[in-house]
């Protein structure tokens, strides 16, 4: 099933409680930014961004039916 950007944004808002993590997920899933670009924008290392996004994606995707 495919989700619209607004649906993805709603799911992120519902299941991701940290505002920084929400913003990073939106940048990644909706805007298609790379981990490197998100790191530059947030002032975090690429490794930190990648770890945080993967953790939040796992939480988010666990709530989305297949």
N, CA, C and O atoms as a Maestro MAE file, in Angstrom:
{
 s_m_m2io_version
 :::
 2.0.0
}

f_m_ct {
 s_m_title
 :::
 protein
 m_atom[264] {
  # First column is atom index #
  i_m_mmod_type
  r_m_x_coord
  r_m_y_coord
  r_m_z_coord
  i_m_residue_number
  s_m_chain_name
  s_m_pdb_residue_name
  s_m_pdb_atom_name
  i_m_atomic_number
  :::
  1 25 0.835 -1.181 0.000 1 A "UNK " " N  " 7
  2 3 0.000 0.000 0.000 1 A "UNK " " CA " 6
  3 2 0.877 1.240 0.000 1 A "UNK " " C  " 6
  4 15 1.865 1.316 0.730 1 A "UNK " " O  " 8
  5 25 0.513 2.195 -0.813 2 A "UNK " " N  " 7
  6 3 1.276 3.429 -0.856 2 A "UNK " " CA " 6
  7 2 0.558 4.513 -0.065 2 A "UNK " " C  " 6
  8 15 -0.671 4.587 -0.057 2 A "UNK " " O  " 8
  9 25 1.333 5.338 0.586 3 A "UNK " " N  " 7
  10 3 0.797 6.410 1.404 3 A "UNK " " CA " 6
  11 2 1.164 7.753 0.794 3 A "UNK " " C  " 6
  12 15 2.243 7.908 0.223 3 A "UNK " " O  " 8
  13 25 0.271 8.715 0.915 4 A "UNK " " N  " 7
  14 3 0.561 10.070 0.456 4 A "UNK " " CA " 6
  15 2 1.477 10.743 1.475 4 A "UNK " " C  " 6
  16 15 1.633 10.273 2.602 4 A "UNK " " O  " 8
  17 25 2.073 11.846 1.055 5 A "UNK " " N  " 7
  18 3 2.949 12.586 1.972 5 A "UNK " " CA " 6
  19 2 2.191 13.043 3.215 5 A "UNK " " C  " 6
  20 15 2.734 13.017 4.319 5 A "UNK " " O  " 8
  21 25 0.944 13.459 3.038 6 A "UNK " " N  " 7
  22 3 0.175 13.916 4.207 6 A "UNK " " CA " 6
  23 2 -0.129 12.750 5.154 6 A "UNK " " C  " 6
  24 15 -0.138 12.935 6.371 6 A "UNK " " O  " 8
  25 25 -0.378 11.560 4.612 7 A "UNK " " N  " 7
  26 3 -0.606 10.400 5.458 7 A "UNK " " CA " 6
  27 2 0.665 10.015 6.217 7 A "UNK " " C  " 6
  28 15 0.615 9.673 7.399 7 A "UNK " " O  " 8
  29 25 1.798 10.076 5.525 8 A "UNK " " N  " 7
  30 3 3.080 9.774 6.173 8 A "UNK " " CA " 6
  31 2 3.339 10.780 7.288 8 A "UNK " " C  " 6
  32 15 3.766 10.412 8.382 8 A "UNK " " O  " 8
  33 25 3.079 12.040 7.003 9 A "UNK " " N  " 7
  34 3 3.281 13.088 8.004 9 A "UNK " " CA " 6
  35 2 2.397 12.844 9.232 9 A "UNK " " C  " 6
  36 15 2.846 13.029 10.363 9 A "UNK " " O  " 8
  37 25 1.153 12.433 9.017 10 A "UNK " " N  " 7
  38 3 0.241 12.137 10.127 10 A "UNK " " CA " 6
  39 2 0.739 10.952 10.951 10 A "UNK " " C  " 6
  40 15 0.696 10.993 12.180 10 A "UNK " " O  " 8
  41 25 1.208 9.901 10.289 11 A "UNK " " N  " 7
  42 3 1.735 8.735 10.994 11 A "UNK " " CA " 6
  43 2 2.958 9.102 11.822 11 A "UNK " " C  " 6
  44 15 3.097 8.662 12.963 11 A "UNK " " O  " 8
  45 25 3.837 9.901 11.250 12 A "UNK " " N  " 7
  46 3 5.028 10.345 11.972 12 A "UNK " " CA " 6
  47 2 4.610 11.142 13.208 12 A "UNK " " C  " 6
  48 15 5.139 10.925 14.297 12 A "UNK " " O  " 8
  49 25 3.665 12.059 13.040 13 A "UNK " " N  " 7
  50 3 3.209 12.887 14.163 13 A "UNK " " CA " 6
  51 2 2.593 12.033 15.272 13 A "UNK " " C  " 6
  52 15 2.739 12.340 16.455 13 A "UNK " " O  " 8
  53 25 1.909 10.966 14.880 14 A "UNK " " N  " 7
  54 3 1.241 10.121 15.867 14 A "UNK " " CA " 6
  55 2 2.204 9.221 16.635 14 A "UNK " " C  " 6
  56 15 2.040 9.029 17.840 14 A "UNK " " O  " 8
  57 25 3.203 8.669 15.955 15 A "UNK " " N  " 7
  58 3 4.023 7.619 16.565 15 A "UNK " " CA " 6
  59 2 5.442 8.040 16.942 15 A "UNK " " C  " 6
  60 15 6.109 7.319 17.683 15 A "UNK " " O  " 8
  61 25 5.916 9.169 16.462 16 A "UNK " " N  " 7
  62 3 7.270 9.628 16.788 16 A "UNK " " CA " 6
  63 2 7.132 10.861 17.678 16 A "UNK " " C  " 6
  64 15 6.644 11.902 17.239 16 A "UNK " " O  " 8
  65 25 7.563 10.734 18.920 17 A "UNK " " N  " 7
  66 3 7.280 11.763 19.915 17 A "UNK " " CA " 6
  67 2 8.359 12.841 20.037 17 A "UNK " " C  " 6
  68 15 8.086 13.931 20.539 17 A "UNK " " O  " 8
  69 25 9.551 12.555 19.593 18 A "UNK " " N  " 7
  70 3 10.638 13.530 19.666 18 A "UNK " " CA " 6
  71 2 10.580 14.430 18.425 18 A "UNK " " C  " 6
  72 15 10.559 13.938 17.297 18 A "UNK " " O  " 8
  73 25 10.554 15.745 18.641 19 A "UNK " " N  " 7
  74 3 10.398 16.680 17.518 19 A "UNK " " CA " 6
  75 2 11.567 16.626 16.528 19 A "UNK " " C  " 6
  76 15 11.356 16.775 15.324 19 A "UNK " " O  " 8
  77 25 12.773 16.419 17.007 20 A "UNK " " N  " 7
  78 3 13.930 16.333 16.114 20 A "UNK " " CA " 6
  79 2 13.824 15.070 15.257 20 A "UNK " " C  " 6
  80 15 14.067 15.107 14.051 20 A "UNK " " O  " 8
  81 25 13.461 13.962 15.890 21 A "UNK " " N  " 7
  82 3 13.307 12.715 15.140 21 A "UNK " " CA " 6
  83 2 12.170 12.818 14.131 21 A "UNK " " C  " 6
  84 15 12.273 12.295 13.021 21 A "UNK " " O  " 8
  85 25 11.082 13.492 14.512 22 A "UNK " " N  " 7
  86 3 9.975 13.700 13.561 22 A "UNK " " CA " 6
  87 2 10.460 14.463 12.340 22 A "UNK " " C  " 6
  88 15 10.172 14.089 11.203 22 A "UNK " " O  " 8
  89 25 11.194 15.530 12.587 23 A "UNK " " N  " 7
  90 3 11.694 16.350 11.475 23 A "UNK " " CA " 6
  91 2 12.638 15.542 10.586 23 A "UNK " " C  " 6
  92 15 12.556 15.631 9.361 23 A "UNK " " O  " 8
  93 25 13.527 14.760 11.186 24 A "UNK " " N  " 7
  94 3 14.462 13.957 10.395 24 A "UNK " " CA " 6
  95 2 13.719 12.929 9.552 24 A "UNK " " C  " 6
  96 15 14.077 12.713 8.394 24 A "UNK " " O  " 8
  97 25 12.699 12.297 10.106 25 A "UNK " " N  " 7
  98 3 11.921 11.324 9.336 25 A "UNK " " CA " 6
  99 2 11.188 11.984 8.180 25 A "UNK " " C  " 6
  100 15 11.124 11.426 7.085 25 A "UNK " " O  " 8
  101 25 10.636 13.169 8.415 26 A "UNK " " N  " 7
  102 3 9.972 13.890 7.327 26 A "UNK " " CA " 6
  103 2 10.958 14.230 6.215 26 A "UNK " " C  " 6
  104 15 10.655 14.078 5.031 26 A "UNK " " O  " 8
  105 25 12.135 14.691 6.609 27 A "UNK " " N  " 7
  106 3 13.149 15.024 5.603 27 A "UNK " " CA " 6
  107 2 13.548 13.793 4.791 27 A "UNK " " C  " 6
  108 15 13.765 13.881 3.583 27 A "UNK " " O  " 8
  109 25 13.640 12.666 5.453 28 A "UNK " " N  " 7
  110 3 14.068 11.432 4.797 28 A "UNK " " CA " 6
  111 2 12.938 10.805 3.968 28 A "UNK " " C  " 6
  112 15 13.122 10.512 2.787 28 A "UNK " " O  " 8
  113 25 11.771 10.603 4.590 29 A "UNK " " N  " 7
  114 3 10.696 9.856 3.943 29 A "UNK " " CA " 6
  115 2 9.867 10.693 2.978 29 A "UNK " " C  " 6
  116 15 9.376 10.171 1.977 29 A "UNK " " O  " 8
  117 25 9.706 11.970 3.257 30 A "UNK " " N  " 7
  118 3 8.872 12.819 2.403 30 A "UNK " " CA " 6
  119 2 9.709 13.603 1.409 30 A "UNK " " C  " 6
  120 15 9.392 13.648 0.220 30 A "UNK " " O  " 8
  121 25 10.782 14.223 1.898 31 A "UNK " " N  " 7
  122 3 11.614 15.049 1.024 31 A "UNK " " CA " 6
  123 2 12.714 14.270 0.321 31 A "UNK " " C  " 6
  124 15 13.324 14.771 -0.624 31 A "UNK " " O  " 8
  125 25 12.973 13.040 0.777 32 A "UNK " " N  " 7
  126 3 13.971 12.201 0.115 32 A "UNK " " CA " 6
  127 2 15.411 12.636 0.334 32 A "UNK " " C  " 6
  128 15 16.283 12.310 -0.471 32 A "UNK " " O  " 8
  129 25 15.669 13.362 1.402 33 A "UNK " " N  " 7
  130 3 17.037 13.828 1.667 33 A "UNK " " CA " 6
  131 2 17.927 12.668 2.099 33 A "UNK " " C  " 6
  132 15 17.460 11.685 2.674 33 A "UNK " " O  " 8
  133 25 19.197 12.803 1.814 34 A "UNK " " N  " 7
  134 3 20.178 11.796 2.228 34 A "UNK " " CA " 6
  135 2 20.496 11.972 3.712 34 A "UNK " " C  " 6
  136 15 20.231 13.017 4.305 34 A "UNK " " O  " 8
  137 25 21.071 10.918 4.292 35 A "UNK " " N  " 7
  138 3 21.499 11.005 5.693 35 A "UNK " " CA " 6
  139 2 22.521 12.123 5.864 35 A "UNK " " C  " 6
  140 15 22.512 12.836 6.868 35 A "UNK " " O  " 8
  141 25 23.387 12.268 4.894 36 A "UNK " " N  " 7
  142 3 24.431 13.296 4.962 36 A "UNK " " CA " 6
  143 2 23.819 14.697 4.978 36 A "UNK " " C  " 6
  144 15 24.229 15.551 5.764 36 A "UNK " " O  " 8
  145 25 22.833 14.928 4.102 37 A "UNK " " N  " 7
  146 3 22.190 16.242 4.039 37 A "UNK " " CA " 6
  147 2 21.412 16.539 5.313 37 A "UNK " " C  " 6
  148 15 21.404 17.672 5.795 37 A "UNK " " O  " 8
  149 25 20.762 15.522 5.853 38 A "UNK " " N  " 7
  150 3 20.027 15.703 7.108 38 A "UNK " " CA " 6
  151 2 21.011 16.011 8.232 38 A "UNK " " C  " 6
  152 15 20.740 16.867 9.074 38 A "UNK " " O  " 8
  153 25 22.135 15.331 8.252 39 A "UNK " " N  " 7
  154 3 23.164 15.605 9.248 39 A "UNK " " CA " 6
  155 2 23.671 17.030 9.158 39 A "UNK " " C  " 6
  156 15 23.864 17.693 10.177 39 A "UNK " " O  " 8
  157 25 23.884 17.499 7.949 40 A "UNK " " N  " 7
  158 3 24.335 18.873 7.748 40 A "UNK " " CA " 6
  159 2 23.299 19.855 8.283 40 A "UNK " " C  " 6
  160 15 23.638 20.825 8.960 40 A "UNK " " O  " 8
  161 25 22.036 19.592 7.971 41 A "UNK " " N  " 7
  162 3 20.967 20.492 8.397 41 A "UNK " " CA " 6
  163 2 20.756 20.481 9.909 41 A "UNK " " C  " 6
  164 15 20.439 21.514 10.499 41 A "UNK " " O  " 8
  165 25 20.931 19.323 10.537 42 A "UNK " " N  " 7
  166 3 20.675 19.213 11.979 42 A "UNK " " CA " 6
  167 2 21.926 19.390 12.836 42 A "UNK " " C  " 6
  168 15 21.831 19.519 14.057 42 A "UNK " " O  " 8
  169 25 23.086 19.395 12.206 43 A "UNK " " N  " 7
  170 3 24.322 19.519 12.968 43 A "UNK " " CA " 6
  171 2 24.765 18.223 13.622 43 A "UNK " " C  " 6
  172 15 25.554 18.234 14.566 43 A "UNK " " O  " 8
  173 25 24.251 17.096 13.114 44 A "UNK " " N  " 7
  174 3 24.614 15.782 13.646 44 A "UNK " " CA " 6
  175 2 25.491 15.045 12.652 44 A "UNK " " C  " 6
  176 15 25.522 15.369 11.465 44 A "UNK " " O  " 8
  177 25 26.197 14.055 13.155 45 A "UNK " " N  " 7
  178 3 26.995 13.234 12.248 45 A "UNK " " CA " 6
  179 2 26.065 12.346 11.429 45 A "UNK " " C  " 6
  180 15 24.934 12.070 11.829 45 A "UNK " " O  " 8
  181 25 26.554 11.910 10.295 46 A "UNK " " N  " 7
  182 3 25.778 11.018 9.443 46 A "UNK " " CA " 6
  183 2 25.427 9.737 10.189 46 A "UNK " " C  " 6
  184 15 24.313 9.229 10.058 46 A "UNK " " O  " 8
  185 25 26.361 9.217 10.964 47 A "UNK " " N  " 7
  186 3 26.125 7.993 11.722 47 A "UNK " " CA " 6
  187 2 24.987 8.178 12.719 47 A "UNK " " C  " 6
  188 15 24.117 7.315 12.837 47 A "UNK " " O  " 8
  189 25 24.989 9.291 13.430 48 A "UNK " " N  " 7
  190 3 23.934 9.571 14.404 48 A "UNK " " CA " 6
  191 2 22.583 9.689 13.717 48 A "UNK " " C  " 6
  192 15 21.592 9.128 14.184 48 A "UNK " " O  " 8
  193 25 22.545 10.416 12.615 49 A "UNK " " N  " 7
  194 3 21.297 10.569 11.855 49 A "UNK " " CA " 6
  195 2 20.785 9.208 11.407 49 A "UNK " " C  " 6
  196 15 19.606 8.895 11.577 49 A "UNK " " O  " 8
  197 25 21.662 8.411 10.842 50 A "UNK " " N  " 7
  198 3 21.273 7.087 10.347 50 A "UNK " " CA " 6
  199 2 20.697 6.226 11.477 50 A "UNK " " C  " 6
  200 15 19.655 5.593 11.306 50 A "UNK " " O  " 8
  201 25 21.367 6.203 12.617 51 A "UNK " " N  " 7
  202 3 20.900 5.399 13.745 51 A "UNK " " CA " 6
  203 2 19.542 5.867 14.257 51 A "UNK " " C  " 6
  204 15 18.653 5.056 14.519 51 A "UNK " " O  " 8
  205 25 19.391 7.179 14.395 52 A "UNK " " N  " 7
  206 3 18.127 7.712 14.900 52 A "UNK " " CA " 6
  207 2 16.983 7.464 13.926 52 A "UNK " " C  " 6
  208 15 15.880 7.106 14.336 52 A "UNK " " O  " 8
  209 25 17.245 7.653 12.641 53 A "UNK " " N  " 7
  210 3 16.199 7.427 11.647 53 A "UNK " " CA " 6
  211 2 15.815 5.955 11.596 53 A "UNK " " C  " 6
  212 15 14.627 5.634 11.560 53 A "UNK " " O  " 8
  213 25 16.782 5.064 11.593 54 A "UNK " " N  " 7
  214 3 16.469 3.632 11.547 54 A "UNK " " CA " 6
  215 2 15.660 3.207 12.775 54 A "UNK " " C  " 6
  216 15 14.729 2.410 12.659 54 A "UNK " " O  " 8
  217 25 16.007 3.728 13.928 55 A "UNK " " N  " 7
  218 3 15.273 3.389 15.149 55 A "UNK " " CA " 6
  219 2 13.826 3.866 15.048 55 A "UNK " " C  " 6
  220 15 12.899 3.119 15.365 55 A "UNK " " O  " 8
  221 25 13.635 5.104 14.609 56 A "UNK " " N  " 7
  222 3 12.286 5.653 14.515 56 A "UNK " " CA " 6
  223 2 11.482 5.008 13.382 56 A "UNK " " C  " 6
  224 15 10.267 4.850 13.498 56 A "UNK " " O  " 8
  225 25 12.148 4.637 12.295 57 A "UNK " " N  " 7
  226 3 11.464 3.919 11.214 57 A "UNK " " CA " 6
  227 2 10.923 2.583 11.717 57 A "UNK " " C  " 6
  228 15 9.806 2.196 11.373 57 A "UNK " " O  " 8
  229 25 11.693 1.892 12.513 58 A "UNK " " N  " 7
  230 3 11.251 0.605 13.057 58 A "UNK " " CA " 6
  231 2 9.996 0.793 13.911 58 A "UNK " " C  " 6
  232 15 9.058 0.001 13.825 58 A "UNK " " O  " 8
  233 25 9.984 1.827 14.719 59 A "UNK " " N  " 7
  234 3 8.806 2.118 15.537 59 A "UNK " " CA " 6
  235 2 7.623 2.479 14.642 59 A "UNK " " C  " 6
  236 15 6.521 1.958 14.812 59 A "UNK " " O  " 8
  237 25 7.863 3.365 13.700 60 A "UNK " " N  " 7
  238 3 6.807 3.817 12.796 60 A "UNK " " CA " 6
  239 2 6.238 2.658 11.992 60 A "UNK " " C  " 6
  240 15 5.022 2.477 11.939 60 A "UNK " " O  " 8
  241 25 7.105 1.877 11.369 61 A "UNK " " N  " 7
  242 3 6.657 0.801 10.488 61 A "UNK " " CA " 6
  243 2 5.970 -0.327 11.260 61 A "UNK " " C  " 6
  244 15 5.183 -1.077 10.683 61 A "UNK " " O  " 8
  245 25 6.258 -0.454 12.560 62 A "UNK " " N  " 7
  246 3 5.593 -1.497 13.345 62 A "UNK " " CA " 6
  247 2 4.103 -1.187 13.529 62 A "UNK " " C  " 6
  248 15 3.320 -2.081 13.851 62 A "UNK " " O  " 8
  249 25 3.714 0.062 13.329 63 A "UNK " " N  " 7
  250 3 2.322 0.478 13.473 63 A "UNK " " CA " 6
  251 2 1.565 0.533 12.150 63 A "UNK " " C  " 6
  252 15 0.359 0.781 12.134 63 A "UNK " " O  " 8
  253 25 2.264 0.305 11.048 64 A "UNK " " N  " 7
  254 3 1.646 0.373 9.733 64 A "UNK " " CA " 6
  255 2 1.343 -1.040 9.255 64 A "UNK " " C  " 6
  256 15 2.248 -1.873 9.193 64 A "UNK " " O  " 8
  257 25 0.097 -1.325 8.918 65 A "UNK " " N  " 7
  258 3 -0.225 -2.660 8.436 65 A "UNK " " CA " 6
  259 2 0.440 -2.961 7.089 65 A "UNK " " C  " 6
  260 15 0.632 -2.060 6.272 65 A "UNK " " O  " 8
  261 25 0.786 -4.216 6.867 66 A "UNK " " N  " 7
  262 3 1.432 -4.611 5.605 66 A "UNK " " CA " 6
  263 2 0.502 -4.481 4.433 66 A "UNK " " C  " 6
  264 15 0.890 -4.773 3.302 66 A "UNK " " O  " 8
  :::
 }
 m_bond[263] {
  # First column is bond index #
  i_m_from
  i_m_to
  i_m_order
  :::
  1 1 2 1
  2 2 3 1
  3 3 4 2
  4 3 5 1
  5 5 6 1
  6 6 7 1
  7 7 8 2
  8 7 9 1
  9 9 10 1
  10 10 11 1
  11 11 12 2
  12 11 13 1
  13 13 14 1
  14 14 15 1
  15 15 16 2
  16 15 17 1
  17 17 18 1
  18 18 19 1
  19 19 20 2
  20 19 21 1
  21 21 22 1
  22 22 23 1
  23 23 24 2
  24 23 25 1
  25 25 26 1
  26 26 27 1
  27 27 28 2
  28 27 29 1
  29 29 30 1
  30 30 31 1
  31 31 32 2
  32 31 33 1
  33 33 34 1
  34 34 35 1
  35 35 36 2
  36 35 37 1
  37 37 38 1
  38 38 39 1
  39 39 40 2
  40 39 41 1
  41 41 42 1
  42 42 43 1
  43 43 44 2
  44 43 45 1
  45 45 46 1
  46 46 47 1
  47 47 48 2
  48 47 49 1
  49 49 50 1
  50 50 51 1
  51 51 52 2
  52 51 53 1
  53 53 54 1
  54 54 55 1
  55 55 56 2
  56 55 57 1
  57 57 58 1
  58 58 59 1
  59 59 60 2
  60 59 61 1
  61 61 62 1
  62 62 63 1
  63 63 64 2
  64 63 65 1
  65 65 66 1
  66 66 67 1
  67 67 68 2
  68 67 69 1
  69 69 70 1
  70 70 71 1
  71 71 72 2
  72 71 73 1
  73 73 74 1
  74 74 75 1
  75 75 76 2
  76 75 77 1
  77 77 78 1
  78 78 79 1
  79 79 80 2
  80 79 81 1
  81 81 82 1
  82 82 83 1
  83 83 84 2
  84 83 85 1
  85 85 86 1
  86 86 87 1
  87 87 88 2
  88 87 89 1
  89 89 90 1
  90 90 91 1
  91 91 92 2
  92 91 93 1
  93 93 94 1
  94 94 95 1
  95 95 96 2
  96 95 97 1
  97 97 98 1
  98 98 99 1
  99 99 100 2
  100 99 101 1
  101 101 102 1
  102 102 103 1
  103 103 104 2
  104 103 105 1
  105 105 106 1
  106 106 107 1
  107 107 108 2
  108 107 109 1
  109 109 110 1
  110 110 111 1
  111 111 112 2
  112 111 113 1
  113 113 114 1
  114 114 115 1
  115 115 116 2
  116 115 117 1
  117 117 118 1
  118 118 119 1
  119 119 120 2
  120 119 121 1
  121 121 122 1
  122 122 123 1
  123 123 124 2
  124 123 125 1
  125 125 126 1
  126 126 127 1
  127 127 128 2
  128 127 129 1
  129 129 130 1
  130 130 131 1
  131 131 132 2
  132 131 133 1
  133 133 134 1
  134 134 135 1
  135 135 136 2
  136 135 137 1
  137 137 138 1
  138 138 139 1
  139 139 140 2
  140 139 141 1
  141 141 142 1
  142 142 143 1
  143 143 144 2
  144 143 145 1
  145 145 146 1
  146 146 147 1
  147 147 148 2
  148 147 149 1
  149 149 150 1
  150 150 151 1
  151 151 152 2
  152 151 153 1
  153 153 154 1
  154 154 155 1
  155 155 156 2
  156 155 157 1
  157 157 158 1
  158 158 159 1
  159 159 160 2
  160 159 161 1
  161 161 162 1
  162 162 163 1
  163 163 164 2
  164 163 165 1
  165 165 166 1
  166 166 167 1
  167 167 168 2
  168 167 169 1
  169 169 170 1
  170 170 171 1
  171 171 172 2
  172 171 173 1
  173 173 174 1
  174 174 175 1
  175 175 176 2
  176 175 177 1
  177 177 178 1
  178 178 179 1
  179 179 180 2
  180 179 181 1
  181 181 182 1
  182 182 183 1
  183 183 184 2
  184 183 185 1
  185 185 186 1
  186 186 187 1
  187 187 188 2
  188 187 189 1
  189 189 190 1
  190 190 191 1
  191 191 192 2
  192 191 193 1
  193 193 194 1
  194 194 195 1
  195 195 196 2
  196 195 197 1
  197 197 198 1
  198 198 199 1
  199 199 200 2
  200 199 201 1
  201 201 202 1
  202 202 203 1
  203 203 204 2
  204 203 205 1
  205 205 206 1
  206 206 207 1
  207 207 208 2
  208 207 209 1
  209 209 210 1
  210 210 211 1
  211 211 212 2
  212 211 213 1
  213 213 214 1
  214 214 215 1
  215 215 216 2
  216 215 217 1
  217 217 218 1
  218 218 219 1
  219 219 220 2
  220 219 221 1
  221 221 222 1
  222 222 223 1
  223 223 224 2
  224 223 225 1
  225 225 226 1
  226 226 227 1
  227 227 228 2
  228 227 229 1
  229 229 230 1
  230 230 231 1
  231 231 232 2
  232 231 233 1
  233 233 234 1
  234 234 235 1
  235 235 236 2
  236 235 237 1
  237 237 238 1
  238 238 239 1
  239 239 240 2
  240 239 241 1
  241 241 242 1
  242 242 243 1
  243 243 244 2
  244 243 245 1
  245 245 246 1
  246 246 247 1
  247 247 248 2
  248 247 249 1
  249 249 250 1
  250 250 251 1
  251 251 252 2
  252 251 253 1
  253 253 254 1
  254 254 255 1
  255 255 256 2
  256 255 257 1
  257 257 258 1
  258 258 259 1
  259 259 260 2
  260 259 261 1
  261 261 262 1
  262 262 263 1
  263 263 264 2
  :::
 }
}
